[in-house]
Amino acid sequence: MAKISKSKTTTPAKGNGGKVTQPKAVAAPKAVAAPKAIAAPKAIAAPKKDAPKAIAKAAPAVAAAPVETRETRDAIARRAFEYFQARGCQPGHELEDWLMAEREVLAKQPRQ
């Protein structure tokens, strides 16, 4: 059995001719410039008295969305499933199928 030495010795590095080298000094990190100051926000002017009228004139008219009932939602789901089956039951097109079915079913409903 071989004896194990308990003395602390360093072994020379391989590949540099047996010389022990000191580690190179690492440069200190460069200083980072302080962030620029942010300008204070400008004061907001008080709204004019006729502002609601101006907003009403500028807002475009929006058509009322049809009311979606349980029956409507079920009809959309059935039609979306038909699109899914027609595609060969390939996953990944759920949203596209739903939107096409929704457009089709809602177009058949009378506007209120």
N, C-alpha and C positions, 0 to 999 in steps of 0.2 A: 504494500500500500504506500502511496506517495504522501509525503508530508505537505501540508498547506502552510505557507508562510503567512503570519499575521502582520508583517510589516507593511507600512503604507509606502509604496513606491509607484512612481509613474512610469509607464512604458512609452518609449519613443513612438511617434507616429510613423506609420508605414508609408512608403512612397516618397518621403522627403529626405532620404539618406540617413535616417535615424536621428535627425535633429528634432528637438522639442521646440515648438514655436509658441509664441504668445498670441492670444487673440488680438485682432485688429480693433482699434478704437472705433466706436460708432459715433457718427456725427449727431449732434443735438438737433432736434426738430426745429425747423424755421418758425419764427413767430408768425401768427396769423393776424391780419389786419382786423381791427375792430369793425363791426357792422356800421353802416351809415345810418344816420338818424332818419327816422320816418317823420314826414311832415304831418302836422295835425290836420284832421279832416276839416273841410270847409263847412261853414254854417249852412244849414238847409233853410231855404226861404219858406215862409209861412204860405200855406195854400191860399189861392185866391177864392173869393166868395162864389164865383161861378165855375169852380173846378168840377163839381159833379156833372154839370151840363156838358162841359167840354169832354169829359171822359165818356159820357153816354154817346156823344156824337162820334167819337173816335172808335168806340168798340163796335166790331162788326156783329151783325145779327147771327145767332147760332141756332140751328134747327134743333127742335126738341128731340131728344133721343127716345126711341120707342121703349115702353115699359117692358122690362123682362120679367116674365112670370116663370113659375116652376114648369109649366107646360112648354114655354118657349125654350127654356134651358134644356129640357129633356129632348126637344126636337133638334136642337143644335147638337147635342151629344150624340143622338142617333145618326144624324147626317155626317158628323165628323168620323164616327165609327165606320160608316159606309165608305168614306174616303180612305180610311186606314186599311180596310179590307181590300178595296180596289187596288191599292198600292202593293198588295201582297203581304200585308201585316208587317211591314218594315218599320222598326222604331226610328225615332229621330225627327219625325215630321208632325208631331202632335199639335204644335201651335199653328202651323200652316193649315192643317186639316180643320182645326177649330175655327180659325178665322174665315176660311172659305165657307164652312157650314153656317157660321153666324151671319155672314153677308147674304147667303142664299135664303136662309129662314127669315131673317128680318126684312128682306126685300119683299117677301110674300105677305107680310103683315100689313094691315092698314095703318096709316099714320093717325095719331090722335090729336 
